[in-house]
Amino acid sequence: MGLGALQPGHLLVILAIVLIIFGPGKLGNIGKALGQGVRELKKGADLGGDGSASSAPTATGSPVAAATVVTRPCPKCRAAVPERDRFCGVCGSAMAAI
């Protein structure tokens, strides 16, 4: 027996349980709702946490001063990591204490 969690046999058992619980008539509605949920999740991931597009430029008439963040290079992958972070956001390695 393999170590994978979702082997074809497992998927067939899950499908049979779903058919027994919901019935064949509702299976299409469940698939549609699942697809919409995945689309909303992807849409939310593309947008920033506040609901605005993360890559959208600001369209204000006055210049906006950008906050400067002090960074340091990761010892493993050399990515720029904010000074207060304890782990690298790219490779996950622990940052040395300052």
C-alpha positions as CSV (number, residue, x, y, z in Angstrom):
1,M,0.0,0.0,0.0
2,G,1.4,3.4,-1.0
3,L,1.9,6.3,1.4
4,G,-0.1,8.9,-0.7
5,A,-3.2,10.3,0.9
6,L,-5.4,10.6,-2.2
7,Q,-4.9,7.5,-4.2
8,P,-7.6,6.6,-6.8
9,G,-9.1,4.0,-4.5
10,H,-9.5,6.6,-1.8
11,L,-11.1,9.1,-4.2
12,L,-13.6,6.5,-5.2
13,V,-14.6,5.8,-1.6
14,I,-14.9,9.6,-1.0
15,L,-17.1,10.0,-4.1
16,A,-19.3,7.1,-3.0
17,I,-19.8,8.6,0.4
18,V,-20.7,12.0,-1.1
19,L,-23.2,10.3,-3.5
20,I,-24.8,8.5,-0.5
21,I,-25.0,11.7,1.6
22,F,-26.1,14.2,-1.0
23,G,-27.6,12.1,-3.8
24,P,-26.8,12.2,-7.5
25,G,-29.1,15.2,-8.1
26,K,-27.1,17.6,-5.9
27,L,-23.7,16.5,-7.0
28,G,-23.6,19.1,-9.8
29,N,-24.6,21.9,-7.4
30,I,-21.8,20.8,-5.0
31,G,-19.3,20.9,-7.8
32,K,-20.4,24.3,-8.9
33,A,-20.2,25.7,-5.4
34,L,-16.8,24.2,-4.9
35,G,-15.6,25.8,-8.2
36,Q,-16.9,29.2,-7.2
37,G,-15.2,28.9,-3.8
38,V,-11.9,28.1,-5.5
39,R,-12.3,31.1,-7.9
40,E,-13.1,33.4,-4.9
41,L,-10.0,32.1,-3.1
42,K,-7.8,32.8,-6.1
43,K,-9.4,36.2,-6.6
44,G,-8.8,37.0,-2.9
45,A,-5.2,35.8,-3.2
46,D,-4.6,38.2,-6.1
47,L,-5.9,41.1,-4.2
48,G,-4.2,42.7,-1.2
49,G,-5.5,42.0,2.3
50,D,-7.5,45.3,2.2
51,G,-9.4,44.3,-1.0
52,S,-7.4,46.5,-3.3
53,A,-5.1,45.2,-6.0
54,S,-1.6,44.9,-4.7
55,S,0.1,45.9,-7.9
56,A,-2.2,48.8,-8.7
57,P,-0.3,52.2,-8.9
58,T,-1.5,55.0,-6.7
59,A,-3.3,57.7,-8.7
60,T,-3.0,60.6,-6.3
61,G,-2.0,64.1,-7.3
62,S,0.4,64.6,-4.4
63,P,3.6,62.6,-4.1
64,V,3.4,59.9,-1.4
65,A,6.4,59.2,0.8
66,A,7.2,55.5,0.8
67,A,8.0,53.9,4.1
68,T,11.5,52.7,4.1
69,V,12.1,49.2,5.4
70,V,15.5,48.2,6.6
71,T,16.5,44.8,5.2
72,R,19.3,42.4,5.5
73,P,20.3,39.5,3.2
74,C,19.3,35.9,4.0
75,P,22.4,33.8,4.7
76,K,21.1,30.9,2.6
77,C,19.4,32.4,-0.5
78,R,20.6,36.1,-0.3
79,A,17.0,37.4,-0.5
80,A,16.2,40.8,1.1
81,V,14.6,40.1,4.5
82,P,13.1,42.8,6.7
83,E,15.4,43.4,9.7
84,R,12.8,42.4,12.3
85,D,11.9,39.1,10.7
86,R,13.1,35.9,12.3
87,F,12.8,33.8,9.2
88,C,13.4,34.3,5.5
89,G,10.1,34.7,3.5
90,V,11.6,33.0,0.4
91,C,13.5,29.9,1.7
92,G,12.3,29.8,5.3
93,S,15.7,29.6,6.9
94,A,16.2,31.1,10.3
95,M,17.8,34.5,10.4
96,A,20.7,35.1,12.8
97,A,19.9,37.4,15.8
98,I,21.1,41.0,15.5
